[in-house]
């Protein structure tokens, strides 16, 4: 909307830290709020970022559209490929694998999900896998991809997060964001109300503001270092606490999915981009020494290493408050969900868009703060439960790590979800939960949780109607996939980047 400029002073928003979180926040705020705010981002070239968030989930496409970003430009700039889901290898038992896709499987009825009709089919002699009715899963294993009419193909991206931050920086600065180079050495608090008054840089410069976004990563210089909000540690549920990342030269065409390969003390990832492959090992330091983890990842990578190993230590958990006083945590400063389901960039996005919806005109409303914290924590708890499912619902007992995971107490919220599915085949999505019904069904079936009953609506179909339903759905998936181009060919034509 165009109109006369307001005489009111512009709200000063300061983003502490760059990287993916900082520049995602700056780009969205600058594009959305324009001259209604005065936006400053403080970062230091001397401070590195974690920079291994290469695998994403579908809502990122929505975020980019909100910013008016053309998909092909974004993908070309970040050397991105398409991602249809994640293949989980060795999670239920060593040697077995399953796939968590981003699509839907079959066709749901309003009263019951497709899994109920599929389970009834098993009792009638139909032997097809649940996987056969999922378009995204079938396309992934065929190595194919294309945009389809009516957005019938659900997808995310595999991208270079460092390049994404650079891409967003150009956007944000073009929209008026001021970048200040420098290390933050002190956070000044207002003696009267306890709010953050300014960031003090190594040079002595003070960056004052009305609202501060903490994008300083694991250090959480503002939320923890200055405001001491506290941290809920969830490593008793998710015991992996270390990772090593190495980027390598591609040795084959990129596939449209991420691989998560379990080992005796954690798991490894493989993420194919246009110009390279991302590799990493996630492990529990209680059961695997750092040097042994390094040997394991180095011995298993394909292609020439392009980077030195990046060693990362972390604790899975969440800050007890994501918004406190005039400071909002965005990204790793607010907590960490280990990268198993590629949720890190999504949580950045959720925090930013939620903040924009609740951006205060003048004084911060404590009602907004409470609502923001409740919604953010709900997101994190729901993601936490989904991650725990992968570790706890396993038949592996071949190492101390897996015995600990299988035997641990789990949250009541997750226990209810598992037992409800085991007894009835039902899954319910609550409070705009990130992972929808089909995600839970795919992972629970993949991890070996088999329902003992199903909805009676499935029995309403005659044998002929059931055969027609199942056969038609499978044929539709097979025919659609057969007509798709190869993933790497489509990527090259749609958004191929110049690779040096």
C-alpha positions as CSV (number, residue, x, y, z in Angstrom):
1,X,0.0,0.0,0.0
2,X,1.3,3.4,-0.9
3,X,0.6,6.5,1.1
4,X,2.1,9.5,2.9
5,X,5.1,8.8,5.0
6,X,4.3,8.7,8.7
7,X,5.8,11.4,11.0
8,X,6.2,8.8,13.8
9,X,9.8,7.7,14.5
10,X,10.6,4.4,12.8
11,X,11.0,1.3,15.0
12,X,14.6,0.4,15.3
13,X,15.2,-3.4,14.8
14,X,18.7,-4.8,15.3
15,X,19.6,-8.3,14.1
16,X,22.6,-9.6,16.0
17,X,24.4,-12.1,13.8
18,X,24.3,-13.0,10.1
19,X,24.3,-16.5,8.6
20,X,21.1,-18.1,7.5
21,X,19.1,-17.0,10.5
22,X,20.2,-13.4,10.4
23,X,19.8,-12.8,6.7
24,X,16.5,-14.7,6.5
25,X,15.2,-12.4,9.3
26,X,16.6,-9.3,7.7
27,X,15.3,-10.1,4.2
28,X,11.7,-10.9,5.4
29,X,11.5,-7.8,7.7
30,X,12.9,-5.4,5.2
31,X,10.7,-6.7,2.3
32,X,7.6,-6.8,4.5
33,X,7.9,-3.7,6.6
34,X,9.9,-1.4,4.4
35,X,10.2,2.2,5.7
36,X,8.1,1.4,8.7
37,X,11.3,0.1,10.4
38,X,14.9,1.0,10.6
39,X,16.8,-2.3,10.2
40,X,20.4,-2.9,11.2
41,X,22.3,-6.2,11.0
42,X,25.5,-6.7,12.9
43,X,27.9,-9.5,12.0
44,X,31.6,-10.2,11.9
45,X,33.4,-11.8,8.9
46,X,35.8,-13.3,11.5
47,X,33.1,-15.4,13.1
48,X,32.1,-18.5,11.2
49,X,28.6,-20.0,11.0
50,X,27.6,-23.6,11.4
51,X,26.6,-23.5,7.7
52,X,25.6,-27.2,7.2
53,X,21.8,-26.7,6.9
54,X,21.7,-28.1,3.4
55,X,18.5,-30.1,3.6
56,X,15.1,-28.4,3.9
57,X,11.4,-29.1,4.1
58,X,8.5,-27.8,1.9
59,X,7.5,-24.7,3.8
60,X,10.7,-22.9,2.6
61,X,9.0,-22.6,-0.8
62,X,6.2,-20.6,0.8
63,X,8.7,-18.4,2.6
64,X,10.5,-17.6,-0.7
65,X,7.2,-16.8,-2.4
66,X,6.2,-14.4,0.4
67,X,9.4,-12.5,-0.4
68,X,8.7,-12.5,-4.1
69,X,11.7,-14.7,-4.9
70,X,11.7,-16.6,-8.2
71,X,12.3,-20.2,-7.5
72,X,14.7,-20.8,-10.4
73,X,16.8,-17.7,-9.4
74,X,17.0,-18.9,-5.8
75,X,17.9,-22.5,-6.8
76,X,20.6,-21.3,-9.3
77,X,22.1,-19.0,-6.7
78,X,22.2,-21.7,-4.0
79,X,23.2,-24.6,-6.3
80,X,20.0,-26.3,-5.1
81,X,18.4,-29.6,-6.2
82,X,14.9,-30.8,-5.4
83,X,14.1,-33.0,-2.4
84,X,11.1,-35.3,-2.3
85,X,11.9,-36.8,1.2
86,X,14.4,-38.7,3.3
87,X,15.5,-42.3,3.0
88,X,16.1,-43.9,6.4
89,X,18.6,-46.8,6.3
90,X,19.3,-49.1,9.2
91,X,16.9,-47.4,11.6
92,X,14.4,-50.2,12.3
93,X,17.1,-52.9,12.0
94,X,20.5,-53.0,10.3
95,X,20.0,-53.6,6.6
96,X,16.4,-52.4,6.2
97,X,15.3,-49.0,4.9
98,X,12.1,-46.9,4.5
99,X,11.2,-43.5,3.0
100,X,9.6,-40.5,4.6
101,X,8.1,-38.5,1.7
102,X,6.7,-35.0,1.5
103,X,3.6,-36.1,-0.3
104,X,0.4,-37.9,0.6
105,X,-0.2,-41.6,0.1
106,X,-3.2,-42.8,-1.7
107,X,-6.4,-40.9,-1.1
108,X,-7.9,-40.2,2.3
109,X,-11.6,-40.3,3.2
110,X,-12.9,-37.6,5.5
111,X,-13.5,-40.1,8.2
112,X,-10.2,-42.0,7.9
113,X,-6.8,-41.9,6.3
114,X,-5.8,-44.0,3.3
115,X,-3.8,-46.4,5.6
116,X,-7.1,-47.9,6.9
117,X,-8.1,-48.9,3.3
118,X,-4.6,-50.2,2.6
119,X,-4.7,-52.3,5.8
120,X,-8.1,-53.7,4.9
121,X,-6.6,-54.6,1.5
122,X,-3.9,-56.6,3.2
123,X,-6.6,-58.8,4.7
124,X,-8.1,-59.3,1.2
125,X,-4.9,-60.5,-0.3
126,X,-3.5,-57.3,-1.7
127,X,0.3,-57.4,-1.2
128,X,1.4,-54.0,-2.5
129,X,3.5,-51.9,-0.2
130,X,2.1,-48.7,1.3
131,X,4.9,-47.0,-0.6
132,X,3.5,-47.9,-4.0
133,X,0.6,-45.4,-3.5
134,X,2.9,-42.3,-2.9
135,X,3.8,-40.2,-5.9
136,X,6.8,-38.4,-4.3
137,X,8.3,-41.6,-2.9
138,X,8.0,-43.5,-6.2
139,X,9.5,-40.6,-8.1
140,X,12.3,-40.2,-5.7
141,X,13.5,-43.8,-6.1
142,X,13.1,-43.5,-9.8
143,X,15.4,-40.5,-9.7
144,X,12.7,-38.3,-11.4
145,X,11.1,-34.9,-10.9
146,X,9.0,-32.2,-12.5
147,X,6.6,-29.5,-11.4
148,X,3.1,-30.9,-12.0
149,X,-0.3,-29.1,-12.5
150,X,-2.2,-28.3,-9.3
151,X,1.0,-28.5,-7.3
152,X,0.6,-32.3,-7.2
153,X,4.3,-32.9,-6.5
154,X,5.3,-31.8,-2.9
155,X,8.9,-31.0,-2.6
156,X,11.6,-29.1,-0.7
157,X,15.2,-28.2,-1.6
158,X,18.8,-29.4,-1.0
159,X,20.9,-26.3,-1.0
160,X,24.0,-24.5,0.1
161,X,22.9,-22.5,3.2
162,X,26.0,-20.3,3.0
163,X,25.0,-19.3,-0.5
164,X,21.4,-18.8,0.6
165,X,22.5,-16.3,3.2
166,X,24.5,-14.4,0.6
167,X,21.5,-14.4,-1.7
168,X,19.3,-13.0,1.0
169,X,21.8,-10.5,2.0
170,X,21.6,-8.9,-1.4
171,X,17.9,-8.8,-1.2
172,X,17.9,-7.3,2.3
173,X,20.4,-4.6,1.6
174,X,18.6,-3.7,-1.6
175,X,15.5,-3.2,0.6
176,X,17.2,-0.9,3.1
177,X,18.9,-3.1,5.6
178,X,22.1,-1.6,7.0
179,X,24.9,-4.1,7.7
180,X,27.5,-3.2,10.4
181,X,30.7,-5.2,10.5
182,X,32.1,-6.0,13.9
183,X,32.3,-8.3,16.9
184,X,29.8,-7.9,19.7
185,X,31.7,-7.6,22.9
186,X,29.0,-6.5,25.3
187,X,25.2,-6.2,25.6
188,X,24.1,-3.1,27.4
189,X,20.9,-3.5,29.4
190,X,18.5,-0.6,30.4
191,X,19.0,-0.2,34.2
192,X,15.3,0.8,34.5
193,X,13.4,-2.0,32.8
194,X,16.0,-4.7,32.0
195,X,15.5,-4.4,28.3
196,X,18.4,-4.6,25.9
197,X,19.5,-1.0,25.1
198,X,22.4,-1.5,22.8
199,X,25.1,-3.8,21.4
200,X,28.6,-2.7,22.0
201,X,31.1,-3.7,19.3
202,X,34.8,-4.4,19.6
203,X,35.5,-1.0,18.0
204,X,33.5,0.7,20.8
205,X,30.5,1.5,18.6
206,X,27.1,1.2,20.2
207,X,24.2,-0.1,18.1
208,X,21.0,1.0,19.8
209,X,17.6,-0.4,19.1
210,X,14.0,-0.9,20.2
211,X,13.8,-4.6,19.3
212,X,16.7,-7.1,19.1
213,X,16.8,-10.4,17.2
214,X,19.4,-12.9,18.6
215,X,20.8,-14.7,15.6
216,X,24.2,-15.5,17.2
217,X,23.8,-19.2,17.0
218,X,24.7,-21.7,19.8
219,X,26.3,-18.8,21.7
220,X,23.0,-17.0,22.2
221,X,24.8,-13.9,23.3
222,X,21.6,-11.9,23.9
223,X,19.1,-14.5,25.1
224,X,21.4,-16.4,27.3
225,X,24.5,-14.3,27.7
226,X,22.6,-11.1,28.7
227,X,19.1,-12.1,29.6
228,X,19.8,-15.6,31.1
229,X,16.5,-17.2,30.0
230,X,17.6,-20.7,30.7
231,X,17.7,-23.9,28.6
232,X,15.7,-27.1,28.7
233,X,18.1,-29.9,27.8
234,X,16.5,-32.8,25.8
235,X,19.6,-35.0,25.4
236,X,18.0,-37.7,27.6
237,X,15.6,-38.1,24.7
238,X,17.9,-37.3,21.8
239,X,21.4,-38.4,23.0
240,X,23.4,-37.4,19.9
241,X,25.6,-34.4,20.8
242,X,28.2,-34.1,18.1
243,X,28.6,-33.9,14.3
244,X,31.3,-33.7,11.7
245,X,30.5,-32.3,8.3
246,X,32.6,-32.6,5.1
247,X,31.7,-31.4,1.6
248,X,32.9,-33.5,-1.3
249,X,33.0,-33.3,-5.1
250,X,30.0,-35.0,-6.7
251,X,30.8,-38.3,-8.4
252,X,27.3,-39.0,-9.8
253,X,24.1,-37.2,-10.8
254,X,22.2,-35.8,-7.8
255,X,19.2,-37.8,-6.5
256,X,16.0,-36.0,-5.4
257,X,16.2,-37.0,-1.8
258,X,18.4,-37.0,1.3
259,X,19.8,-40.1,2.9
260,X,20.0,-40.7,6.7
261,X,22.0,-43.8,7.4
262,X,22.0,-45.1,10.9
263,X,25.2,-46.6,12.5
264,X,25.9,-48.1,15.9
265,X,26.2,-44.7,17.7
266,X,24.0,-42.3,15.6
267,X,23.7,-41.7,11.9
268,X,25.2,-40.2,8.7
269,X,23.8,-37.9,6.1
270,X,24.3,-37.5,2.4
271,X,22.8,-34.5,0.6
272,X,23.4,-34.1,-3.1
273,X,23.6,-30.5,-4.5
274,X,24.3,-29.4,-8.1
275,X,28.0,-28.7,-7.4
276,X,28.9,-31.0,-4.6
277,X,27.6,-33.5,-2.0
278,X,27.1,-32.7,1.7
279,X,28.2,-35.5,4.0
280,X,28.1,-35.7,7.8
281,X,28.1,-38.0,10.8
282,X,25.9,-37.3,13.8
283,X,26.9,-39.3,16.9
284,X,26.7,-39.6,20.7
285,X,30.1,-38.8,22.2
286,X,29.4,-41.2,25.0
287,X,29.6,-44.1,22.6
288,X,31.9,-42.9,19.9
289,X,35.2,-41.0,20.2
290,X,35.8,-38.0,17.9
291,X,38.7,-39.5,16.1
292,X,36.8,-42.7,15.5
293,X,33.8,-40.7,14.1
294,X,36.2,-38.8,11.8
295,X,37.7,-42.0,10.6
296,X,34.2,-43.4,9.9
297,X,33.0,-40.4,7.9
298,X,36.3,-40.0,6.0
299,X,36.3,-43.7,5.0
300,X,32.7,-43.6,3.8
301,X,32.6,-40.4,1.7
302,X,32.5,-40.5,-2.1
303,X,34.5,-38.0,-4.1
304,X,37.4,-35.7,-3.3
305,X,36.9,-33.6,-0.1
306,X,36.4,-29.9,-0.9
307,X,36.5,-28.7,2.7
308,X,38.3,-29.5,6.0
309,X,36.1,-31.4,8.5
310,X,33.8,-29.1,10.4
311,X,33.4,-30.3,14.0
312,X,30.2,-29.3,15.8
313,X,29.1,-29.9,19.4
314,X,25.5,-29.4,20.4
315,X,22.9,-30.2,23.0
316,X,19.3,-30.8,21.7
317,X,16.9,-28.6,23.5
318,X,15.2,-25.3,23.7
319,X,15.5,-21.9,25.5
320,X,12.8,-21.6,28.1
321,X,11.7,-18.4,26.4
322,X,12.0,-17.5,22.7
323,X,10.9,-13.9,23.3
324,X,12.0,-12.2,26.5
325,X,11.7,-8.5,27.1
326,X,12.6,-6.8,23.8
327,X,14.7,-9.7,22.4
328,X,13.6,-12.6,20.2
329,X,15.7,-15.7,19.5
330,X,15.9,-16.8,15.9
331,X,17.6,-20.0,14.9
332,X,20.1,-21.9,17.0
333,X,20.1,-19.2,19.7
334,X,16.6,-20.4,20.5
335,X,17.5,-24.1,20.7
336,X,18.5,-27.0,18.5
337,X,16.6,-29.9,17.0
338,X,19.2,-32.3,15.6
339,X,19.2,-32.3,11.8
340,X,17.5,-35.7,11.3
341,X,14.3,-34.3,9.8
342,X,15.8,-31.1,8.3
343,X,13.9,-28.7,10.6
344,X,16.5,-26.1,11.5
345,X,15.8,-23.6,8.6
346,X,12.0,-24.2,9.1
347,X,12.2,-23.1,12.8
348,X,14.1,-20.0,11.7
349,X,11.3,-19.3,9.2
350,X,8.5,-20.0,11.7
351,X,10.1,-17.6,14.2
352,X,10.5,-14.8,11.7
353,X,7.0,-15.0,10.2
354,X,5.4,-15.3,13.7
355,X,7.3,-12.2,14.8
356,X,6.2,-10.2,11.7
357,X,2.6,-11.1,12.6
358,X,3.1,-10.0,16.2
359,X,5.4,-7.0,15.5
360,X,4.6,-4.4,18.2
361,X,3.7,-0.8,17.1
362,X,5.1,0.7,20.3
363,X,5.6,-1.0,23.6
364,X,6.0,-4.8,23.6
365,X,2.7,-6.5,24.6
366,X,3.2,-9.2,27.2
367,X,0.2,-11.0,25.7
368,X,2.1,-11.1,22.3
369,X,5.2,-12.4,24.1
370,X,3.3,-15.1,25.9
371,X,1.5,-16.2,22.7
372,X,4.8,-16.2,20.7
373,X,6.5,-18.3,23.4
374,X,3.7,-20.8,23.6
375,X,3.5,-21.2,19.8
376,X,7.2,-21.6,19.4
377,X,7.5,-24.1,22.2
378,X,4.6,-26.1,20.8
379,X,6.5,-26.3,17.5
380,X,9.6,-27.4,19.1
381,X,8.0,-30.0,21.4
382,X,6.1,-31.5,18.4
383,X,9.3,-31.7,16.3
384,X,11.1,-33.2,19.4
385,X,8.5,-36.0,19.7
386,X,8.8,-36.8,15.9
387,X,12.6,-37.1,16.2
388,X,12.4,-39.3,19.3
389,X,10.1,-41.6,17.4
390,X,12.9,-42.5,15.0
391,X,15.3,-43.5,17.8
392,X,12.9,-45.2,20.2
393,X,10.7,-47.2,17.9
394,X,13.4,-49.6,16.8
395,X,14.2,-53.3,16.9
396,X,17.9,-52.6,17.1
397,X,19.7,-53.9,20.2
398,X,23.1,-54.3,18.6
399,X,24.9,-51.5,20.5
400,X,24.7,-49.7,23.8
401,X,23.5,-46.6,22.0
402,X,20.5,-48.4,20.4
403,X,19.7,-50.2,23.6
404,X,19.6,-46.9,25.4
405,X,17.3,-45.4,22.8
406,X,14.9,-48.4,22.7
407,X,14.7,-48.5,26.5
408,X,14.4,-44.8,27.4
409,X,11.2,-43.3,28.8
410,X,9.5,-41.1,26.2
411,X,7.2,-38.1,26.6
412,X,3.5,-38.9,27.3
413,X,2.6,-36.9,24.2
414,X,4.6,-39.3,22.0
415,X,3.5,-42.4,23.9
416,X,-0.2,-41.5,23.2
417,X,0.5,-41.0,19.5
418,X,2.4,-44.3,19.1
419,X,-0.2,-46.4,21.1
420,X,-3.1,-44.8,19.4
421,X,-1.6,-45.8,16.0
422,X,-0.7,-49.2,17.2
423,X,-4.2,-49.9,18.5
424,X,-6.3,-48.1,15.9
425,X,-4.2,-47.0,12.9
426,X,-5.2,-43.4,13.7
427,X,-3.1,-40.3,13.7
428,X,-4.4,-36.8,14.5
429,X,-2.6,-33.5,13.6
430,X,-2.9,-30.9,16.3
431,X,-2.3,-27.1,16.4
432,X,-1.0,-26.8,12.8
433,X,1.6,-29.4,13.6
434,X,4.5,-29.4,11.2
435,X,4.5,-33.1,10.4
436,X,1.1,-34.2,9.0
437,X,-0.7,-37.5,9.3
438,X,1.1,-39.1,6.4
439,X,4.5,-38.3,7.8
440,X,3.7,-40.0,11.1
441,X,2.2,-43.0,9.3
442,X,5.2,-43.5,7.0
443,X,7.7,-43.2,9.9
444,X,5.8,-45.4,12.3
445,X,5.3,-48.1,9.7
446,X,8.9,-47.8,8.7
447,X,10.1,-48.2,12.2
448,X,8.0,-51.3,12.6
449,X,4.8,-50.1,14.4
450,X,2.0,-52.1,12.9
451,X,-1.6,-51.2,13.8
452,X,-3.8,-54.1,15.2
453,X,-7.0,-52.7,13.8
454,X,-8.4,-50.1,11.3
455,X,-11.4,-48.0,10.7
456,X,-14.6,-49.9,9.8
457,X,-15.3,-47.4,7.0
458,X,-12.8,-49.4,4.9
459,X,-15.0,-52.5,5.1
460,X,-17.8,-50.6,3.4
461,X,-16.2,-51.1,0.1
462,X,-16.9,-54.4,-1.8
463,X,-14.0,-56.5,-2.8
464,X,-14.3,-55.2,-6.3
465,X,-14.5,-51.5,-5.2
466,X,-11.5,-52.0,-3.0
467,X,-9.5,-53.6,-5.8
468,X,-10.6,-50.8,-8.1
469,X,-9.5,-48.1,-5.6
470,X,-6.1,-49.6,-4.8
471,X,-5.4,-50.6,-8.4
472,X,-6.4,-47.2,-9.8
473,X,-4.2,-45.3,-7.3
474,X,-1.2,-47.4,-7.9
475,X,-1.6,-47.2,-11.7
476,X,-2.0,-43.4,-11.5
477,X,1.3,-43.1,-9.5
478,X,3.2,-45.5,-11.8
479,X,2.0,-43.7,-15.0
480,X,2.8,-40.2,-13.7
481,X,6.3,-41.2,-12.6
482,X,6.9,-43.0,-16.0
483,X,6.2,-39.7,-17.8
484,X,8.5,-37.6,-15.6
485,X,12.0,-36.5,-16.7
486,X,15.1,-37.5,-14.8
487,X,15.8,-35.2,-11.9
488,X,19.2,-34.0,-12.9
489,X,18.0,-33.3,-16.5
490,X,15.1,-31.2,-15.1
491,X,17.3,-29.3,-12.7
492,X,19.8,-28.5,-15.4
493,X,17.1,-27.1,-17.7
494,X,15.2,-25.3,-15.0
495,X,17.9,-23.8,-12.7
496,X,21.3,-25.2,-13.7
497,X,24.1,-23.2,-12.1
498,X,27.5,-22.6,-13.5
499,X,29.8,-25.0,-11.7
500,X,33.5,-24.2,-11.6
